[in-house]
Amino acid sequence: MKELVRKNILKVNPYVAGKPIEETKRELGLKEIIKLASNENPLGVSPRAAKALRKNLSELNRYPDSQGFHLKNKLARYFNLKAVNFVLGNGSDELIDTIIKTFVEDDENIVTAEATFLEYKIISSVIGRHVITVPLKYFRYDLDSIKRAVNKKTKLVFIANPNNPTGTYVTSYELDDFMADLPKGVLVVIDEAYDAFIDVDDFPRSLKYLNENKAIILKTFSKAYGLAGLRIGYAIVDSDAASYMERVRQPFNVNSLAQAAAIAALDDKDFLKKTRKAVLEGKAYIYDSLNGLGIAYLPSAANFILIDLARDGAAVFKEMLKYGVIVRDMKQYGLKNFIRVTIGTKKENERFVKVLKKVL
Ligand SMILES: *Cc1c(COP(=O)(O)O)cnc(C)c1O
């Protein structure tokens, strides 16, 4: 069979997802399991979204609105832009795929950081596009080095802001500098999956780069809105670029329940507020606990923390699993001695700290 497969597929390093709760139950025969491995919302689903889901069940015999009319208009009002500035995706993961297929020719390349969201590299390699990766500097995107890595064949730069898995962010000054003298013809994809958790003043207002036709901004309903299982995200982009991306995506890529839930979720200010509060408080608690244990970590702008265990992270991950706590080992990111933990509920955070202490 190997001879029949496209050559670049043979080189693809598949994505390893956070271990599901159900699978852990099956394999280890455990009952009480907590998952802090995929940066999901610990408070569950936005209640307004849940209500919209129930209301729309009876329409499932119909195809979804291929144009996403209502959601795009809702987003346009939310951001004070136009509906034509939005492209919807089956999670922002799918939009990464759509963007690469729309813009990057066979012989062009993509630049991103080394320890960043794995999907940039995986999707590029599936499509067959060359990726240049630039090491982080003190665990942060090194935009100067990224700019030096950009060459005549570079079409896209991916910046996860805040970065997953480090939780570090690029400041507005750094991004302004970077965008200012970037060569013409390079598009910068700014992936803001965690923007709802930002609690600093110098985070970039990335929408301003839209006018300059240089940026595509990615957002998702998977994290702060608690809709990871529904698969819905969106790109904010110049209307001309959007029209080309619309040619590339599948006509029914975003299902009708996801569209209805997303519209309702955008109105759920109360849920967003509670989520932010839980994440900020949970983060402070875990920082405190790690400080007490003398364990190093990176202060995070997102809803997860990268922890430096100074020993094999995969082994600690496995040990913690036996106590019913699923975290993420960082081998695939090239961070062997680290684990990443998602902020959970108060109870989950306490259990995480207790089990980590026991395992270490
Ligand atoms: C979680 C995450 C996403 C979101 O992916 P979806 O496909 O929308 O669920 C995108 N980018 C980064 C950096 C992430 O961590």
PDBQT file of the ligand as one rigid body, heavy atoms in Angstrom, charges set to zero:
ROOT
HETATM    1  C1  LIG A 401      -7.196  24.831  20.885  1.00  0.00    +0.000 C 
HETATM    2  C2  LIG A 401      -6.514  25.620  19.829  1.00  0.00    +0.000 A 
HETATM    3  C3  LIG A 401      -7.174  25.935  18.664  1.00  0.00    +0.000 A 
HETATM    4  C4  LIG A 401      -8.628  25.605  18.499  1.00  0.00    +0.000 C 
HETATM    5  O1  LIG A 401      -8.877  24.618  17.685  1.00  0.00    +0.000 OA
HETATM    6  P1  LIG A 401     -10.382  24.307  17.260  1.00  0.00    +0.000 P 
HETATM    7  O2  LIG A 401     -10.145  23.551  16.006  1.00  0.00    +0.000 OA
HETATM    8  O3  LIG A 401     -11.092  25.604  17.032  1.00  0.00    +0.000 OA
HETATM    9  O4  LIG A 401     -10.967  23.501  18.359  1.00  0.00    +0.000 OA
HETATM   10  C5  LIG A 401      -6.528  26.705  17.713  1.00  0.00    +0.000 A 
HETATM   11  N1  LIG A 401      -5.295  27.174  17.921  1.00  0.00    +0.000 NA
HETATM   12  C6  LIG A 401      -4.644  26.918  19.058  1.00  0.00    +0.000 A 
HETATM   13  C7  LIG A 401      -3.311  27.514  19.288  1.00  0.00    +0.000 C 
HETATM   14  C8  LIG A 401      -5.225  26.113  20.032  1.00  0.00    +0.000 A 
HETATM   15  O5  LIG A 401      -4.549  25.825  21.145  1.00  0.00    +0.000 OA
ENDROOT
TORSDOF 0
